[in-house]
Amino acid sequence: MAKFPEAEARWFRNVFVCRNCKAKVRAPILKVLAGKISCRKCGSKVLRTKRKK
Ligand SMILES: [Zn+2]
């Protein structure tokens, strides 16, 4: 995966996963937090960040 923590953080912060249908949505975190992003597939606004456990 990414070599630098910084690059990795950038990658993971901009990718969200729909909790409803698990579709990946790439969007700036600010827009997601503002509730302006909804899932393309099912229209759900419940997104979580893509993160390693
Ligand atoms: Zn969805």
N, CA, C, O and the ligand as a Tripos MOL2 file, in Angstrom:
@<TRIPOS>MOLECULE
protein
  213   211    54     0     0
PROTEIN
NO_CHARGES

@<TRIPOS>ATOM
      1 N           0.8330   -1.2060    0.0000 N.3       1 MET1
      2 CA          0.0000    0.0000    0.0000 C.3       1 MET1
      3 C           0.8660    1.2520    0.0000 C.2       1 MET1
      4 O           2.0400    1.2100   -0.3680 O.2       1 MET1
      5 N           0.2920    2.3300    0.4030 N.am      2 ALA2
      6 CA          1.0170    3.6010    0.3530 C.3       2 ALA2
      7 C           2.2300    3.5680    1.2700 C.2       2 ALA2
      8 O           2.2330    2.9490    2.3340 O.2       2 ALA2
      9 N           3.2380    4.2530    0.8140 N.am      3 LYS3
     10 CA          4.5090    4.2250    1.5390 C.3       3 LYS3
     11 C           4.5140    5.2160    2.7070 C.2       3 LYS3
     12 O           5.0540    4.9390    3.7770 O.2       3 LYS3
     13 N           3.9050    6.3620    2.4750 N.am      4 PHE4
     14 CA          3.9380    7.3940    3.5080 C.3       4 PHE4
     15 C           2.5890    7.4960    4.2150 C.2       4 PHE4
     16 O           1.5430    7.4130    3.5720 O.2       4 PHE4
     17 N           2.6070    7.6680    5.4790 N.am      5 PRO5
     18 CA          1.3470    7.8020    6.2370 C.3       5 PRO5
     19 C           0.4860    8.9360    5.7050 C.2       5 PRO5
     20 O          -0.7420    8.8540    5.6990 O.2       5 PRO5
     21 N           1.1400    9.9750    5.2660 N.am      6 GLU6
     22 CA          0.4170   11.1390    4.7590 C.3       6 GLU6
     23 C          -0.4010   10.7810    3.5210 C.2       6 GLU6
     24 O          -1.5790   11.1200    3.4140 O.2       6 GLU6
     25 N           0.2430   10.0980    2.6060 N.am      7 ALA7
     26 CA         -0.4440    9.7050    1.3720 C.3       7 ALA7
     27 C          -1.5670    8.7300    1.6940 C.2       7 ALA7
     28 O          -2.6430    8.7810    1.0970 O.2       7 ALA7
     29 N          -1.3100    7.8690    2.6180 N.am      8 GLU8
     30 CA         -2.3070    6.8810    3.0050 C.3       8 GLU8
     31 C          -3.5230    7.5730    3.6200 C.2       8 GLU8
     32 O          -4.6670    7.2370    3.3130 O.2       8 GLU8
     33 N          -3.2600    8.5220    4.4730 N.am      9 ALA9
     34 CA         -4.3480    9.2540    5.1220 C.3       9 ALA9
     35 C          -5.1910    9.9680    4.0820 C.2       9 ALA9
     36 O          -6.4190    9.9930    4.1690 O.2       9 ALA9
     37 N          -4.5280   10.5410    3.1090 N.am     10 ARG10
     38 CA         -5.2450   11.2770    2.0670 C.3      10 ARG10
     39 C          -6.1630   10.3210    1.3200 C.2      10 ARG10
     40 O          -7.3210   10.6310    1.0420 O.2      10 ARG10
     41 N          -5.6310    9.1780    1.0100 N.am     11 TRP11
     42 CA         -6.3950    8.1910    0.2580 C.3      11 TRP11
     43 C          -7.6180    7.7370    1.0370 C.2      11 TRP11
     44 O          -8.7250    7.6720    0.5020 O.2      11 TRP11
     45 N          -7.4060    7.4280    2.2920 N.am     12 PHE12
     46 CA         -8.5110    6.8860    3.0590 C.3      12 PHE12
     47 C          -9.5310    7.9460    3.4510 C.2      12 PHE12
     48 O         -10.7080    7.6480    3.6540 O.2      12 PHE12
     49 N          -9.0730    9.1680    3.5540 N.am     13 ARG13
     50 CA        -10.0200   10.2030    3.9560 C.3      13 ARG13
     51 C         -10.9720   10.5860    2.8320 C.2      13 ARG13
     52 O         -12.0630   11.1010    3.0740 O.2      13 ARG13
     53 N         -10.5530   10.3350    1.6300 N.am     14 ASN14
     54 CA        -11.3900   10.7740    0.5150 C.3      14 ASN14
     55 C         -12.2630    9.6590   -0.0540 C.2      14 ASN14
     56 O         -13.0160    9.8600   -1.0060 O.2      14 ASN14
     57 N         -12.1450    8.5100    0.5370 N.am     15 VAL15
     58 CA        -12.9660    7.4020    0.0530 C.3      15 VAL15
     59 C         -13.9390    6.9870    1.1470 C.2      15 VAL15
     60 O         -13.5450    6.7170    2.2810 O.2      15 VAL15
     61 N         -15.1810    6.9440    0.7940 N.am     16 PHE16
     62 CA        -16.2020    6.5610    1.7560 C.3      16 PHE16
     63 C         -16.9520    5.3520    1.2380 C.2      16 PHE16
     64 O         -17.0330    5.1120    0.0340 O.2      16 PHE16
     65 N         -17.4890    4.6120    2.1590 N.am     17 VAL17
     66 CA        -18.2290    3.4190    1.7700 C.3      17 VAL17
     67 C         -19.6530    3.5530    2.2780 C.2      17 VAL17
     68 O         -19.8870    3.8770    3.4420 O.2      17 VAL17
     69 N         -20.5810    3.3020    1.4020 N.am     18 CYS18
     70 CA        -21.9850    3.3710    1.7790 C.3      18 CYS18
     71 C         -22.2980    2.2530    2.7660 C.2      18 CYS18
     72 O         -21.9440    1.0960    2.5370 O.2      18 CYS18
     73 N         -22.9490    2.5970    3.8440 N.am     19 ARG19
     74 CA        -23.2620    1.5770    4.8430 C.3      19 ARG19
     75 C         -24.4270    0.7110    4.3980 C.2      19 ARG19
     76 O         -24.6430   -0.3880    4.9090 O.2      19 ARG19
     77 N         -25.1500    1.2180    3.4620 N.am     20 ASN20
     78 CA        -26.3440    0.5230    3.0120 C.3      20 ASN20
     79 C         -26.0040   -0.5380    1.9660 C.2      20 ASN20
     80 O         -26.3840   -1.7010    2.1000 O.2      20 ASN20
     81 N         -25.2770   -0.1170    0.9140 N.am     21 CYS21
     82 CA        -25.0190   -1.0500   -0.1890 C.3      21 CYS21
     83 C         -23.5360   -1.2840   -0.4100 C.2      21 CYS21
     84 O         -23.1500   -2.0240   -1.3150 O.2      21 CYS21
     85 N         -22.6950   -0.6550    0.4170 N.am     22 LYS22
     86 CA        -21.2480   -0.8720    0.3820 C.3      22 LYS22
     87 C         -20.5820   -0.3770   -0.8980 C.2      22 LYS22
     88 O         -19.4930   -0.8240   -1.2580 O.2      22 LYS22
     89 N         -21.2370    0.5340   -1.5650 N.am     23 ALA23
     90 CA        -20.6180    1.1220   -2.7490 C.3      23 ALA23
     91 C         -19.5570    2.1160   -2.3020 C.2      23 ALA23
     92 O         -19.7050    2.7900   -1.2820 O.2      23 ALA23
     93 N         -18.4910    2.1950   -3.0760 N.am     24 LYS24
     94 CA        -17.4480    3.1500   -2.7430 C.3      24 LYS24
     95 C         -17.7780    4.4970   -3.3520 C.2      24 LYS24
     96 O         -18.1720    4.5930   -4.5140 O.2      24 LYS24
     97 N         -17.6120    5.5320   -2.5540 N.am     25 VAL25
     98 CA        -17.8870    6.8840   -3.0250 C.3      25 VAL25
     99 C         -16.6640    7.7230   -2.7460 C.2      25 VAL25
    100 O         -16.2130    7.8000   -1.6030 O.2      25 VAL25
    101 N         -16.1160    8.3550   -3.7730 N.am     26 ARG26
    102 CA        -14.9680    9.2120   -3.5420 C.3      26 ARG26
    103 C         -15.4290   10.6510   -3.5120 C.2      26 ARG26
    104 O         -16.0050   11.1560   -4.4760 O.2      26 ARG26
    105 N         -15.1700   11.3060   -2.3940 N.am     27 ALA27
    106 CA        -15.6040   12.6880   -2.2410 C.3      27 ALA27
    107 C         -14.7470   13.3560   -1.1890 C.2      27 ALA27
    108 O         -14.2100   12.6810   -0.3110 O.2      27 ALA27
    109 N         -14.6060   14.6740   -1.2580 N.am     28 PRO28
    110 CA        -13.8780   15.3920   -0.2210 C.3      28 PRO28
    111 C         -14.6030   15.2770    1.1100 C.2      28 PRO28
    112 O         -15.8290   15.3600    1.1770 O.2      28 PRO28
    113 N         -13.8340   15.0880    2.1540 N.am     29 ILE29
    114 CA        -14.4180   14.8180    3.4770 C.3      29 ILE29
    115 C         -15.3240   15.9520    3.9410 C.2      29 ILE29
    116 O         -16.3120   15.7210    4.6380 O.2      29 ILE29
    117 N         -14.9860   17.1680    3.5530 N.am     30 LEU30
    118 CA        -15.7900   18.3110    3.9880 C.3      30 LEU30
    119 C         -17.2150   18.2220    3.4650 C.2      30 LEU30
    120 O         -18.1770   18.5400    4.1630 O.2      30 LEU30
    121 N         -17.3220   17.7850    2.2260 N.am     31 LYS31
    122 CA        -18.6620   17.6690    1.6360 C.3      31 LYS31
    123 C         -19.4480   16.5500    2.2870 C.2      31 LYS31
    124 O         -20.6560   16.6580    2.4980 O.2      31 LYS31
    125 N         -18.7510   15.4850    2.5980 N.am     32 VAL32
    126 CA        -19.4260   14.3600    3.2360 C.3      32 VAL32
    127 C         -19.9280   14.7700    4.6180 C.2      32 VAL32
    128 O         -21.0550   14.4580    5.0010 O.2      32 VAL32
    129 N         -19.0740   15.4720    5.3570 N.am     33 LEU33
    130 CA        -19.4590   15.8970    6.7030 C.3      33 LEU33
    131 C         -20.6010   16.9020    6.6490 C.2      33 LEU33
    132 O         -21.4150   16.9840    7.5690 O.2      33 LEU33
    133 N         -20.6530   17.6640    5.5630 N.am     34 ALA34
    134 CA        -21.7150   18.6500    5.4340 C.3      34 ALA34
    135 C         -23.0160   18.0020    4.9650 C.2      34 ALA34
    136 O         -24.0490   18.6650    4.8690 O.2      34 ALA34
    137 N         -22.9570   16.7070    4.6750 N.am     35 GLY35
    138 CA        -24.1600   15.9940    4.2630 C.3      35 GLY35
    139 C         -24.5470   16.2390    2.8180 C.2      35 GLY35
    140 O         -25.6990   16.0520    2.4240 O.2      35 GLY35
    141 N         -23.5630   16.6610    2.0340 N.am     36 LYS36
    142 CA        -23.8820   16.9690    0.6470 C.3      36 LYS36
    143 C         -23.6680   15.7830   -0.2840 C.2      36 LYS36
    144 O         -24.0020   15.8310   -1.4680 O.2      36 LYS36
    145 N         -23.1160   14.7450    0.2650 N.am     37 ILE37
    146 CA        -22.8270   13.5810   -0.5550 C.3      37 ILE37
    147 C         -23.7780   12.4470   -0.2070 C.2      37 ILE37
    148 O         -23.9690   12.1020    0.9590 O.2      37 ILE37
    149 N         -24.3560   11.8890   -1.2280 N.am     38 SER38
    150 CA        -25.1710   10.7070   -0.9850 C.3      38 SER38
    151 C         -24.7250    9.6080   -1.9320 C.2      38 SER38
    152 O         -24.1120    9.8650   -2.9690 O.2      38 SER38
    153 N         -25.0370    8.4100   -1.5650 N.am     39 CYS39
    154 CA        -24.6170    7.2610   -2.3490 C.3      39 CYS39
    155 C         -25.2440    7.3220   -3.7440 C.2      39 CYS39
    156 O         -26.4370    7.5770   -3.9130 O.2      39 CYS39
    157 N         -24.3900    7.0790   -4.7240 N.am     40 ARG40
    158 CA        -24.8100    7.1230   -6.1150 C.3      40 ARG40
    159 C         -25.8090    6.0080   -6.4190 C.2      40 ARG40
    160 O         -26.7120    6.1490   -7.2440 O.2      40 ARG40
    161 N         -25.6120    4.9240   -5.7330 N.am     41 LYS41
    162 CA        -26.3570    3.7220   -6.0620 C.3      41 LYS41
    163 C         -27.7360    3.6910   -5.3930 C.2      41 LYS41
    164 O         -28.7530    3.4430   -6.0420 O.2      41 LYS41
    165 N         -27.7450    3.9510   -4.0710 N.am     42 CYS42
    166 CA        -29.0030    3.7910   -3.3510 C.3      42 CYS42
    167 C         -29.5100    5.1130   -2.7670 C.2      42 CYS42
    168 O         -30.6170    5.1720   -2.2310 O.2      42 CYS42
    169 N         -28.6980    6.1750   -2.8720 N.am     43 GLY43
    170 CA        -29.1620    7.4730   -2.3870 C.3      43 GLY43
    171 C         -29.0110    7.6640   -0.8900 C.2      43 GLY43
    172 O         -29.4230    8.6920   -0.3530 O.2      43 GLY43
    173 N         -28.4280    6.6920   -0.2120 N.am     44 SER44
    174 CA        -28.2580    6.8030    1.2270 C.3      44 SER44
    175 C         -27.1940    7.8300    1.5770 C.2      44 SER44
    176 O         -26.2190    8.0100    0.8480 O.2      44 SER44
    177 N         -27.3940    8.4900    2.6890 N.am     45 LYS45
    178 CA        -26.4020    9.4670    3.1300 C.3      45 LYS45
    179 C         -25.5430    8.9070    4.2480 C.2      45 LYS45
    180 O         -24.7030    9.6090    4.8120 O.2      45 LYS45
    181 N         -25.7540    7.6640    4.5570 N.am     46 VAL46
    182 CA        -24.9700    7.0550    5.6240 C.3      46 VAL46
    183 C         -23.6800    6.5020    5.0350 C.2      46 VAL46
    184 O         -23.6450    5.4080    4.4710 O.2      46 VAL46
    185 N         -22.6360    7.2810    5.1800 N.am     47 LEU47
    186 CA        -21.3450    6.8540    4.6410 C.3      47 LEU47
    187 C         -20.3430    6.7160    5.7740 C.2      47 LEU47
    188 O         -20.4140    7.4170    6.7830 O.2      47 LEU47
    189 N         -19.4300    5.8150    5.5880 N.am     48 ARG48
    190 CA        -18.3510    5.7050    6.5650 C.3      48 ARG48
    191 C         -17.0380    5.7970    5.8100 C.2      48 ARG48
    192 O         -16.9680    5.5340    4.6090 O.2      48 ARG48
    193 N         -16.0080    6.1730    6.5350 N.am     49 THR49
    194 CA        -14.7070    6.2520    5.8860 C.3      49 THR49
    195 C         -14.1900    4.8590    5.6310 C.2      49 THR49
    196 O         -14.4860    3.9170    6.3660 O.2      49 THR49
    197 N         -13.4240    4.7480    4.5890 N.am     50 LYS50
    198 CA        -12.7870    3.4700    4.3000 C.3      50 LYS50
    199 C         -11.5170    3.4190    5.1390 C.2      50 LYS50
    200 O         -10.6000    4.2160    4.9390 O.2      50 LYS50
    201 N         -11.4690    2.5040    6.0530 N.am     51 ARG51
    202 CA        -10.3050    2.4190    6.9490 C.3      51 ARG51
    203 C          -9.9110    0.9890    7.1790 C.2      51 ARG51
    204 O         -10.7130    0.0620    7.0740 O.2      51 ARG51
    205 N          -8.6750    0.8470    7.4910 N.am     52 LYS52
    206 CA         -8.1990   -0.4740    7.9080 C.3      52 LYS52
    207 C          -8.5890   -0.6790    9.3530 C.2      52 LYS52
    208 O          -8.6900    0.2890   10.1060 O.2      52 LYS52
    209 N          -8.8060   -1.8890    9.7490 N.am     53 LYS53
    210 CA         -9.2210   -2.1370   11.1230 C.3      53 LYS53
    211 C          -8.0400   -2.1460   12.0750 C.2      53 LYS53
    212 O          -8.2180   -2.3420   13.2780 O.2      53 LYS53
    213 ZN        -25.5150    2.9280   -1.2140 Zn       54 ZN54
@<TRIPOS>BOND
     1     1     2 1
     2     2     3 1
     3     3     4 2
     4     3     5 am
     5     5     6 1
     6     6     7 1
     7     7     8 2
     8     7     9 am
     9     9    10 1
    10    10    11 1
    11    11    12 2
    12    11    13 am
    13    13    14 1
    14    14    15 1
    15    15    16 2
    16    15    17 am
    17    17    18 1
    18    18    19 1
    19    19    20 2
    20    19    21 am
    21    21    22 1
    22    22    23 1
    23    23    24 2
    24    23    25 am
    25    25    26 1
    26    26    27 1
    27    27    28 2
    28    27    29 am
    29    29    30 1
    30    30    31 1
    31    31    32 2
    32    31    33 am
    33    33    34 1
    34    34    35 1
    35    35    36 2
    36    35    37 am
    37    37    38 1
    38    38    39 1
    39    39    40 2
    40    39    41 am
    41    41    42 1
    42    42    43 1
    43    43    44 2
    44    43    45 am
    45    45    46 1
    46    46    47 1
    47    47    48 2
    48    47    49 am
    49    49    50 1
    50    50    51 1
    51    51    52 2
    52    51    53 am
    53    53    54 1
    54    54    55 1
    55    55    56 2
    56    55    57 am
    57    57    58 1
    58    58    59 1
    59    59    60 2
    60    59    61 am
    61    61    62 1
    62    62    63 1
    63    63    64 2
    64    63    65 am
    65    65    66 1
    66    66    67 1
    67    67    68 2
    68    67    69 am
    69    69    70 1
    70    70    71 1
    71    71    72 2
    72    71    73 am
    73    73    74 1
    74    74    75 1
    75    75    76 2
    76    75    77 am
    77    77    78 1
    78    78    79 1
    79    79    80 2
    80    79    81 am
    81    81    82 1
    82    82    83 1
    83    83    84 2
    84    83    85 am
    85    85    86 1
    86    86    87 1
    87    87    88 2
    88    87    89 am
    89    89    90 1
    90    90    91 1
    91    91    92 2
    92    91    93 am
    93    93    94 1
    94    94    95 1
    95    95    96 2
    96    95    97 am
    97    97    98 1
    98    98    99 1
    99    99   100 2
   100    99   101 am
   101   101   102 1
   102   102   103 1
   103   103   104 2
   104   103   105 am
   105   105   106 1
   106   106   107 1
   107   107   108 2
   108   107   109 am
   109   109   110 1
   110   110   111 1
   111   111   112 2
   112   111   113 am
   113   113   114 1
   114   114   115 1
   115   115   116 2
   116   115   117 am
   117   117   118 1
   118   118   119 1
   119   119   120 2
   120   119   121 am
   121   121   122 1
   122   122   123 1
   123   123   124 2
   124   123   125 am
   125   125   126 1
   126   126   127 1
   127   127   128 2
   128   127   129 am
   129   129   130 1
   130   130   131 1
   131   131   132 2
   132   131   133 am
   133   133   134 1
   134   134   135 1
   135   135   136 2
   136   135   137 am
   137   137   138 1
   138   138   139 1
   139   139   140 2
   140   139   141 am
   141   141   142 1
   142   142   143 1
   143   143   144 2
   144   143   145 am
   145   145   146 1
   146   146   147 1
   147   147   148 2
   148   147   149 am
   149   149   150 1
   150   150   151 1
   151   151   152 2
   152   151   153 am
   153   153   154 1
   154   154   155 1
   155   155   156 2
   156   155   157 am
   157   157   158 1
   158   158   159 1
   159   159   160 2
   160   159   161 am
   161   161   162 1
   162   162   163 1
   163   163   164 2
   164   163   165 am
   165   165   166 1
   166   166   167 1
   167   167   168 2
   168   167   169 am
   169   169   170 1
   170   170   171 1
   171   171   172 2
   172   171   173 am
   173   173   174 1
   174   174   175 1
   175   175   176 2
   176   175   177 am
   177   177   178 1
   178   178   179 1
   179   179   180 2
   180   179   181 am
   181   181   182 1
   182   182   183 1
   183   183   184 2
   184   183   185 am
   185   185   186 1
   186   186   187 1
   187   187   188 2
   188   187   189 am
   189   189   190 1
   190   190   191 1
   191   191   192 2
   192   191   193 am
   193   193   194 1
   194   194   195 1
   195   195   196 2
   196   195   197 am
   197   197   198 1
   198   198   199 1
   199   199   200 2
   200   199   201 am
   201   201   202 1
   202   202   203 1
   203   203   204 2
   204   203   205 am
   205   205   206 1
   206   206   207 1
   207   207   208 2
   208   207   209 am
   209   209   210 1
   210   210   211 1
   211   211   212 2
@<TRIPOS>SUBSTRUCTURE
     1 MET1         2 RESIDUE 1 A MET
     2 ALA2         6 RESIDUE 1 A ALA
     3 LYS3        10 RESIDUE 1 A LYS
     4 PHE4        14 RESIDUE 1 A PHE
     5 PRO5        18 RESIDUE 1 A PRO
     6 GLU6        22 RESIDUE 1 A GLU
     7 ALA7        26 RESIDUE 1 A ALA
     8 GLU8        30 RESIDUE 1 A GLU
     9 ALA9        34 RESIDUE 1 A ALA
    10 ARG10       38 RESIDUE 1 A ARG
    11 TRP11       42 RESIDUE 1 A TRP
    12 PHE12       46 RESIDUE 1 A PHE
    13 ARG13       50 RESIDUE 1 A ARG
    14 ASN14       54 RESIDUE 1 A ASN
    15 VAL15       58 RESIDUE 1 A VAL
    16 PHE16       62 RESIDUE 1 A PHE
    17 VAL17       66 RESIDUE 1 A VAL
    18 CYS18       70 RESIDUE 1 A CYS
    19 ARG19       74 RESIDUE 1 A ARG
    20 ASN20       78 RESIDUE 1 A ASN
    21 CYS21       82 RESIDUE 1 A CYS
    22 LYS22       86 RESIDUE 1 A LYS
    23 ALA23       90 RESIDUE 1 A ALA
    24 LYS24       94 RESIDUE 1 A LYS
    25 VAL25       98 RESIDUE 1 A VAL
    26 ARG26      102 RESIDUE 1 A ARG
    27 ALA27      106 RESIDUE 1 A ALA
    28 PRO28      110 RESIDUE 1 A PRO
    29 ILE29      114 RESIDUE 1 A ILE
    30 LEU30      118 RESIDUE 1 A LEU
    31 LYS31      122 RESIDUE 1 A LYS
    32 VAL32      126 RESIDUE 1 A VAL
    33 LEU33      130 RESIDUE 1 A LEU
    34 ALA34      134 RESIDUE 1 A ALA
    35 GLY35      138 RESIDUE 1 A GLY
    36 LYS36      142 RESIDUE 1 A LYS
    37 ILE37      146 RESIDUE 1 A ILE
    38 SER38      150 RESIDUE 1 A SER
    39 CYS39      154 RESIDUE 1 A CYS
    40 ARG40      158 RESIDUE 1 A ARG
    41 LYS41      162 RESIDUE 1 A LYS
    42 CYS42      166 RESIDUE 1 A CYS
    43 GLY43      170 RESIDUE 1 A GLY
    44 SER44      174 RESIDUE 1 A SER
    45 LYS45      178 RESIDUE 1 A LYS
    46 VAL46      182 RESIDUE 1 A VAL
    47 LEU47      186 RESIDUE 1 A LEU
    48 ARG48      190 RESIDUE 1 A ARG
    49 THR49      194 RESIDUE 1 A THR
    50 LYS50      198 RESIDUE 1 A LYS
    51 ARG51      202 RESIDUE 1 A ARG
    52 LYS52      206 RESIDUE 1 A LYS
    53 LYS53      210 RESIDUE 1 A LYS
    54 ZN54       213 GROUP 0 **** ****
